[in-house]
Amino acid sequence: MHVVLKWLLVIVLVSAAGWLFHVRVDAEAEPYRALAYGAGGLACIVVAAGFAIVPLGNWAIGLIDMIFMPAGTYTPPALYKLPEWYISQGRYADALVEYDKIQKHHPRDLAAFEGRLYVIYTCMGDVATAESVFRKGLRRVAKDRREELAAYMDGLRMGTAPVPSRSVEA
C-alpha cells in the first residue's frame, strides 16, 4: 500500500509540474510570473524525484498513512471494570485474562499487576505464581511506583490487601 501511495504522490507532483510548465504567460509582459511558474514546475519535479528515490518518500507516505489510515496505532484504554466484576462473580480465570489484555497494551500499569496479584494470591491461592508475577512487576513498573507494588504484595502476604477497585471513581 505504501508503494502505491508513494507512486500516486509522484504522479500527482509530475502532473502539477506539467501543468505549471504549460501555463500560457507572456514572458515579456510578466517575466516574474513566467519565472514563478517555471520554478514551481521545477520544484514539483525535484520533490517528485525525492519521493521516488530518497527516503523522504517513506517519511511523507508514513505521514499520510498516519493521518488517513491510522490502523495499528490505537492503544485501547485500561478498563478495570470487567476484571473486577469477574472477581466479584468468582470468575478468576476470566479476570486474569482481562488483566492480561490490559497489560498487553499497558505493560507498566501498576493497577493491572495489583489485580493479577490479588487474583492469583488471594483468590486462587497460587503463591509461587504470585511471587513470579510480583518479580516481573518489579521489573516493569516505573521506579517511583515499585514501593507501592511491594507494599501491596506485603499486604497480600499479611491478608490485609484490599480488593482491586480501580473502576469505581471516588
Backbone bond lengths (Angstrom), bond angles and torsions (degrees), N, CA, C in turn:
res aa  C-N    CA-C-N  psi(-1)  N-CA   C-N-CA  omega(-1)  CA-C   N-CA-C  phi
1 M - - - 1.452 - - 1.534 110.52 -
2 H 1.331 115.43 -37.63 1.465 118.75 179.91 1.526 111.61 -63.66
3 V 1.325 115.79 -38.89 1.465 119.30 -178.80 1.525 109.93 -65.55
4 V 1.329 116.53 -40.18 1.467 120.35 179.02 1.524 110.41 -63.94
5 L 1.333 117.04 -45.62 1.466 120.25 178.56 1.528 111.20 -62.73
6 K 1.311 115.94 -39.48 1.461 120.17 -179.21 1.532 110.65 -62.29
7 W 1.325 117.22 -48.33 1.455 120.01 -178.73 1.522 111.71 -71.72
8 L 1.319 117.45 -30.77 1.463 119.84 174.88 1.523 110.35 -63.11
9 L 1.322 116.66 -41.45 1.462 121.20 177.56 1.533 110.64 -65.17
10 V 1.310 117.59 -39.78 1.468 121.15 177.86 1.530 110.21 -63.46
11 I 1.321 117.14 -43.05 1.469 120.96 179.47 1.525 111.08 -62.83
12 V 1.322 116.49 -41.75 1.475 120.15 178.52 1.529 110.29 -62.88
13 L 1.322 117.20 -43.75 1.468 120.30 -179.50 1.528 111.78 -66.52
14 V 1.317 118.09 -40.05 1.469 120.72 178.08 1.525 110.14 -66.64
15 S 1.336 116.93 -38.17 1.471 120.33 176.76 1.521 110.89 -63.80
16 A 1.325 116.43 -41.71 1.464 119.83 177.78 1.525 110.34 -63.23
17 A 1.321 116.22 -39.65 1.474 119.51 177.85 1.522 110.37 -63.53
18 G 1.315 116.68 -42.56 1.457 119.90 177.99 1.517 112.23 -61.65
19 W 1.309 116.45 -41.53 1.461 120.00 177.70 1.521 110.30 -63.59
20 L 1.333 117.00 -44.20 1.463 120.24 -179.70 1.528 112.10 -64.50
21 F 1.331 117.43 -35.43 1.463 119.94 179.07 1.527 112.44 -71.99
22 H 1.316 118.64 -26.04 1.469 121.37 -175.54 1.521 114.24 -100.67
23 V 1.299 118.07 7.54 1.466 120.50 176.59 1.526 107.96 -70.20
24 R 1.330 115.79 132.19 1.472 120.54 180.00 1.521 109.84 -79.14
25 V 1.317 116.54 117.57 1.466 122.40 178.39 1.527 107.47 -136.73
26 D 1.313 115.27 136.35 1.465 120.05 176.03 1.532 107.31 -78.41
27 A 1.317 116.64 105.22 1.458 121.53 -174.36 1.521 112.36 -64.75
28 E 1.308 118.17 -29.07 1.465 119.94 179.89 1.518 111.44 -78.14
29 A 1.332 117.48 -36.68 1.467 120.38 -178.74 1.529 111.38 -81.51
30 E 1.317 117.16 -36.48 1.471 120.63 -178.02 1.529 109.66 -131.40
31 P 1.332 118.28 74.70 1.467 119.73 -175.18 1.532 112.86 -67.64
32 Y 1.329 117.84 -34.63 1.465 120.53 -178.16 1.525 111.23 -70.78
33 R 1.325 116.10 -34.78 1.464 119.98 178.45 1.533 109.53 -67.31
34 A 1.315 116.81 -42.88 1.460 120.74 177.50 1.522 110.61 -62.49
35 L 1.331 116.40 -40.96 1.463 120.87 178.01 1.530 110.94 -65.07
36 A 1.328 117.14 -40.04 1.470 121.56 -179.68 1.522 110.48 -64.75
37 Y 1.336 117.81 -44.37 1.460 120.24 178.81 1.531 110.72 -64.06
38 G 1.299 116.95 -42.45 1.465 120.39 178.67 1.517 111.79 -64.16
39 A 1.336 116.88 -44.13 1.462 120.76 178.95 1.525 111.06 -66.69
40 G 1.318 116.72 -38.13 1.471 120.04 177.42 1.516 111.30 -63.35
41 G 1.324 116.78 -43.04 1.461 120.10 177.26 1.513 111.95 -63.25
42 L 1.326 116.25 -41.98 1.454 120.66 178.37 1.531 110.83 -64.52
43 A 1.332 117.17 -40.57 1.467 121.27 177.83 1.529 110.64 -62.38
44 C 1.336 117.26 -41.25 1.467 120.27 177.78 1.517 111.28 -61.81
45 I 1.323 116.84 -40.23 1.467 121.13 178.56 1.527 110.30 -64.53
46 V 1.329 117.42 -44.48 1.464 121.47 -179.17 1.525 110.61 -63.86
47 V 1.327 116.58 -44.98 1.474 119.80 179.60 1.518 110.38 -65.04
48 A 1.342 117.31 -40.71 1.467 120.24 178.00 1.522 110.69 -61.50
49 A 1.324 116.92 -41.19 1.465 120.31 177.47 1.523 110.58 -64.47
50 G 1.320 116.22 -39.36 1.467 119.90 177.34 1.513 111.77 -62.68
51 F 1.328 117.58 -41.44 1.463 120.73 178.01 1.520 111.14 -66.26
52 A 1.318 116.41 -36.65 1.457 120.16 -177.14 1.531 112.34 -75.75
53 I 1.332 117.64 -31.50 1.459 120.37 -171.16 1.533 112.84 -110.74
54 V 1.297 117.04 -48.35 1.458 122.82 -170.83 1.536 110.57 -88.08
55 P 1.328 119.07 156.42 1.464 121.55 177.39 1.530 114.26 -60.62
56 L 1.325 117.06 -5.38 1.461 120.26 174.27 1.529 109.69 -57.30
57 G 1.315 116.13 -32.99 1.460 120.38 177.79 1.516 111.40 -64.08
58 N 1.325 116.91 -40.68 1.472 119.85 178.35 1.525 110.51 -64.02
59 W 1.325 117.31 -39.28 1.460 120.27 178.50 1.528 110.89 -64.21
60 A 1.334 116.80 -46.10 1.468 120.65 -178.45 1.523 110.99 -65.09
61 I 1.321 117.33 -41.80 1.460 120.36 179.48 1.519 110.17 -68.83
62 G 1.323 118.14 -36.64 1.468 120.71 175.20 1.520 111.24 -61.80
63 L 1.331 116.37 -39.05 1.463 120.48 177.89 1.524 111.16 -65.78
64 I 1.325 116.42 -45.64 1.465 120.19 177.89 1.527 110.23 -62.44
65 D 1.322 115.85 -42.38 1.459 120.71 179.74 1.531 111.19 -62.27
66 M 1.324 116.57 -41.02 1.458 120.76 -179.36 1.528 111.62 -67.12
67 I 1.322 117.17 -35.51 1.455 120.72 -177.64 1.522 111.99 -77.94
68 F 1.324 117.09 -47.88 1.450 120.54 -171.69 1.524 114.89 -97.65
69 M 1.319 118.48 -23.08 1.461 121.80 -179.11 1.525 109.84 -135.47
70 P 1.323 118.56 72.04 1.464 120.11 -172.57 1.528 114.37 -81.20
71 A 1.302 118.82 34.83 1.461 120.99 179.13 1.531 109.65 -65.18
72 G 1.321 115.47 137.77 1.450 120.10 177.36 1.513 114.48 87.60
73 T 1.312 119.09 -5.29 1.455 120.46 -179.37 1.525 111.64 -104.70
74 Y 1.313 117.92 -0.92 1.458 121.36 -176.65 1.519 110.07 -85.19
75 T 1.304 116.93 128.83 1.451 122.51 173.90 1.521 107.95 -110.71
76 P 1.320 117.09 115.30 1.455 118.50 -178.01 1.527 110.90 -67.46
77 P 1.329 117.25 151.92 1.460 119.61 178.85 1.527 110.93 -70.69
78 A 1.306 115.22 157.34 1.461 120.35 177.80 1.529 108.14 -80.17
79 L 1.320 116.35 109.36 1.463 121.72 -178.43 1.526 109.62 -104.33
80 Y 1.318 115.76 114.61 1.467 120.67 -175.96 1.525 113.04 -97.14
81 K 1.300 117.22 -10.09 1.456 120.16 -174.54 1.528 111.96 -62.68
82 L 1.331 117.52 -44.26 1.460 121.07 -177.53 1.530 112.76 -65.36
83 P 1.353 119.90 -50.34 1.469 116.88 178.94 1.523 113.01 -64.21
84 E 1.322 117.50 -32.81 1.465 119.40 177.81 1.525 111.00 -68.87
85 W 1.325 117.19 -34.61 1.462 119.85 176.24 1.525 109.89 -68.14
86 Y 1.351 116.25 -40.21 1.462 119.35 176.62 1.527 111.07 -60.24
87 I 1.326 117.69 -39.95 1.462 120.69 177.54 1.527 109.98 -61.71
88 S 1.320 116.54 -44.42 1.466 119.51 -179.08 1.533 111.89 -65.51
89 Q 1.333 117.38 -25.50 1.456 122.06 178.86 1.534 112.43 -91.46
90 G 1.327 116.93 -3.55 1.456 120.47 -179.47 1.529 113.77 80.90
91 R 1.301 117.93 15.51 1.462 122.84 -179.64 1.535 108.72 -97.11
92 Y 1.333 115.08 74.45 1.458 120.90 -170.51 1.524 113.15 -71.03
93 A 1.321 117.78 -37.08 1.468 119.93 178.84 1.529 110.47 -63.97
94 D 1.331 116.89 -40.32 1.462 120.48 177.44 1.529 111.21 -65.08
95 A 1.339 116.15 -38.11 1.467 119.95 178.28 1.527 110.42 -63.52
96 L 1.343 116.81 -40.50 1.469 119.51 177.79 1.521 111.52 -63.97
97 V 1.324 117.14 -39.14 1.463 120.39 178.03 1.528 109.95 -61.75
98 E 1.325 117.36 -42.75 1.469 120.53 179.92 1.525 111.74 -67.23
99 Y 1.330 117.17 -39.50 1.465 119.46 176.57 1.535 110.61 -65.48
100 D 1.336 117.27 -35.40 1.468 120.12 175.27 1.524 111.30 -63.41
101 K 1.324 117.22 -39.07 1.465 120.74 177.37 1.531 110.50 -62.67
102 I 1.328 116.18 -41.34 1.469 119.76 178.25 1.525 109.68 -62.99
103 Q 1.346 116.75 -44.62 1.459 119.94 -177.36 1.518 112.84 -71.75
104 K 1.311 117.80 -20.94 1.460 120.08 176.17 1.524 110.28 -63.06
105 H 1.332 117.03 -40.14 1.458 121.26 -178.27 1.523 113.28 -97.81
106 H 1.327 117.01 -18.81 1.471 122.11 179.76 1.528 108.29 -132.21
107 P 1.329 117.97 73.00 1.469 120.59 -172.16 1.524 114.86 -67.11
108 R 1.312 118.27 -16.48 1.465 120.42 -178.81 1.523 112.69 -104.08
109 D 1.316 117.40 13.72 1.456 122.16 -174.36 1.534 111.01 -76.14
110 L 1.308 116.40 118.00 1.455 122.51 -178.30 1.520 111.71 -65.54
111 A 1.334 118.36 -42.66 1.460 121.56 -176.57 1.526 111.72 -63.38
112 A 1.312 117.64 -34.92 1.465 120.12 178.13 1.524 110.57 -67.83
113 F 1.334 117.11 -39.25 1.467 119.51 176.35 1.521 110.67 -65.61
114 E 1.324 116.76 -41.25 1.464 119.55 178.56 1.525 110.94 -62.28
115 G 1.326 116.56 -42.56 1.466 119.79 178.70 1.513 111.98 -63.48
116 R 1.334 116.83 -44.69 1.468 119.62 177.94 1.524 110.93 -62.06
117 L 1.333 116.72 -43.37 1.467 119.68 179.52 1.525 111.20 -61.59
118 Y 1.331 116.51 -41.68 1.468 119.85 -179.88 1.533 110.55 -61.55
119 V 1.326 116.26 -46.27 1.468 119.83 -177.95 1.524 110.41 -65.38
120 I 1.315 117.21 -46.75 1.465 120.31 -175.37 1.520 111.03 -69.90
121 Y 1.338 117.32 -45.52 1.467 120.63 -173.83 1.530 111.95 -79.39
122 T 1.312 116.60 -53.00 1.463 120.07 -173.04 1.527 112.44 -82.96
123 C 1.309 117.13 -48.08 1.463 119.97 -173.36 1.523 112.98 -80.57
124 M 1.330 117.10 -41.89 1.460 120.39 -176.99 1.530 112.66 -96.44
125 G 1.318 117.54 -19.78 1.457 121.54 177.66 1.523 114.84 73.32
126 D 1.316 118.46 20.60 1.460 122.47 -179.17 1.530 108.79 -94.54
127 V 1.322 116.14 89.79 1.460 122.20 -174.07 1.534 111.15 -68.09
128 A 1.327 117.88 -41.75 1.466 120.64 -177.12 1.533 110.97 -63.25
129 T 1.316 117.49 -44.29 1.466 120.41 178.52 1.519 110.32 -66.22
130 A 1.320 117.23 -38.33 1.464 120.58 178.69 1.522 110.82 -62.96
131 E 1.325 117.37 -40.76 1.464 120.45 177.62 1.530 110.51 -64.24
132 S 1.332 116.93 -38.35 1.463 120.84 177.95 1.528 111.17 -64.85
133 V 1.330 116.20 -43.96 1.467 120.69 178.08 1.529 109.89 -64.88
134 F 1.333 116.84 -37.61 1.466 120.80 178.49 1.532 110.91 -62.62
135 R 1.339 117.58 -45.22 1.469 120.33 178.44 1.528 111.07 -63.57
136 K 1.317 115.93 -40.22 1.469 120.15 177.15 1.530 110.06 -62.87
137 G 1.324 116.55 -40.85 1.464 121.65 178.19 1.514 112.25 -63.20
138 L 1.324 117.06 -39.73 1.464 120.01 178.54 1.528 111.50 -63.41
139 R 1.329 116.82 -31.32 1.467 119.66 177.69 1.526 111.90 -76.12
140 R 1.322 117.00 -34.77 1.465 120.04 -172.24 1.526 114.79 -92.57
141 V 1.314 117.85 -34.53 1.467 120.94 -176.19 1.522 109.25 -68.59
142 A 1.323 116.47 149.11 1.465 121.59 179.10 1.535 110.25 -56.57
143 K 1.319 115.29 147.87 1.466 120.38 -175.22 1.522 113.08 -56.67
144 D 1.325 116.87 -37.49 1.465 119.21 -177.73 1.529 112.39 -76.04
145 R 1.332 119.50 -8.05 1.464 122.43 -179.90 1.531 112.43 -108.96
146 R 1.326 117.36 -1.09 1.470 120.57 -177.35 1.520 112.17 -65.38
147 E 1.319 116.82 -35.36 1.468 119.42 179.09 1.524 111.18 -64.99
148 E 1.331 116.92 -35.62 1.466 120.49 177.07 1.527 110.81 -63.78
149 L 1.328 116.18 -41.49 1.460 119.78 178.50 1.526 110.56 -65.83
150 A 1.328 116.52 -42.23 1.466 120.05 178.70 1.531 110.48 -63.78
151 A 1.326 117.53 -40.23 1.467 120.61 178.21 1.528 110.84 -65.05
152 Y 1.328 117.30 -38.20 1.461 120.19 178.50 1.525 110.41 -66.32
153 M 1.329 117.40 -41.22 1.465 120.28 178.41 1.521 110.59 -65.09
154 D 1.337 117.20 -39.06 1.469 119.65 175.64 1.521 110.65 -62.49
155 G 1.330 116.72 -39.11 1.460 120.47 176.54 1.522 111.85 -63.59
156 L 1.316 117.11 -37.77 1.469 120.04 176.27 1.525 110.91 -64.86
157 R 1.322 115.97 -41.25 1.476 119.54 179.67 1.526 111.51 -64.40
158 M 1.333 116.29 -35.00 1.471 120.07 -179.98 1.532 112.19 -87.72
159 G 1.330 116.80 -10.57 1.464 120.62 179.77 1.514 113.80 83.05
160 T 1.337 117.12 20.11 1.471 120.31 -178.31 1.524 113.31 -113.19
161 A 1.329 118.00 3.99 1.460 120.61 -177.56 1.528 109.84 -72.55
162 P 1.306 117.24 138.41 1.471 120.30 -179.84 1.526 111.60 -75.67
163 V 1.311 115.25 158.13 1.459 121.45 174.31 1.531 107.30 -68.49
164 P 1.330 118.83 138.32 1.473 119.90 178.37 1.516 110.71 -58.35
165 S 1.320 116.15 129.97 1.474 120.58 179.94 1.516 109.14 -142.78
166 R 1.278 116.73 51.59 1.456 122.64 -176.59 1.523 112.35 -72.79
167 S 1.351 117.61 -28.69 1.455 120.29 -174.78 1.533 112.64 -77.36
168 V 1.320 117.61 -16.45 1.454 120.78 -179.61 1.528 108.33 -84.02
169 E 1.319 116.08 118.23 1.459 120.41 -179.79 1.534 109.41 -83.70
170 A 1.302 116.63 131.57 1.466 120.61 179.32 1.513 110.90 -96.58
